[in-house]
Amino acid sequence: MNTKLFKAYMIKNNDIQKALAEALGLPQSAVNARINGKTQFRQDEINTIRKRWSLTDGETVDIFFTSEVSEKDTIEKGA
């Protein structure tokens, strides 16, 4: 997930973690863990966010299905 882009869309849509958690039926701590990459959003959660923020297919892919590779990961894997 592209965390920076997710947070940018959250701001753009005047959303906050507490309200998003309520819309997803999750504790705020679970949403925080997903946003910060500790766990992943499920398909139904992505669909709820997509509808909530009126995301296009492209925006959805850019936010949820774009792999961010850190320099550390690249070095450790020898890429």
C-alpha atoms as one frame of an Amber mdcrd trajectory, in Angstrom:
protein
   0.000   0.000   0.000   1.131   3.535  -0.720   0.785   5.008   2.770   1.617
   8.567   1.773  -0.993   8.538  -0.971  -3.567   6.942   1.357  -3.015   9.724
   3.902  -3.221  12.381   1.169  -6.594  11.018   0.034  -7.762  10.855   3.625
  -6.998  14.567   3.989  -8.479  15.380   0.573 -11.724  13.706   1.655 -11.764
  15.363   5.093 -11.672  11.943   6.696 -10.156  10.948  10.030  -9.138   7.562
  11.391 -11.937   7.471  13.952 -14.668   8.079  11.354 -13.070   5.680   8.888
 -12.848   3.009  11.582 -16.551   3.423  12.322 -17.409   3.144   8.607 -15.338
  -0.043   8.360 -16.683  -1.497  11.604 -13.189  -1.734  13.048 -11.448  -0.397
  16.118  -9.382   2.711  15.403  -6.241   0.781  16.371  -6.940  -1.740  13.573
  -7.285   1.029  11.001  -4.076   2.607  12.272  -2.266  -0.724  11.902  -3.510
  -1.033   8.316  -2.537   2.521   7.405   0.933   2.033   8.845   1.512  -1.264
   7.053   1.409  -3.590  10.048  -1.588  -5.405   8.553  -3.394  -5.162   5.217
  -6.818  -3.868   4.278  -9.213  -6.640   3.244 -11.025  -6.491  -0.088 -14.335
  -5.463   1.491 -12.596  -2.682   3.435 -10.931  -1.378   0.269 -14.312  -1.396
  -1.467 -15.874   0.579   1.397 -13.077   3.156   1.258 -13.335   3.314  -2.519
 -17.029   4.161  -2.313 -16.541   6.523   0.644 -13.892   8.547  -1.210 -15.351
   8.052  -4.732 -12.079   6.590  -5.972 -11.527   5.642  -9.601 -10.081   2.257
 -10.532  -6.707   3.889 -11.116  -6.711   5.702  -7.794  -7.641   2.492  -6.001
  -4.769   0.623  -7.639  -2.328   3.467  -6.930  -3.263   3.562  -3.243  -3.767
  -0.091  -2.356  -1.846  -2.134  -4.899   1.334  -0.183  -5.476   4.345  -1.709
  -3.815   6.597   0.702  -1.990  10.088  -0.735  -1.813  12.428   0.897   0.620
  16.136   1.277  -0.047  16.733  -1.038   2.932  14.598  -3.800   1.372  16.419
  -3.420  -1.950  19.829  -3.718  -0.310  18.834  -6.671   1.893  17.445  -8.616
  -1.066  20.443  -7.848  -3.233  18.456  -6.109  -5.944
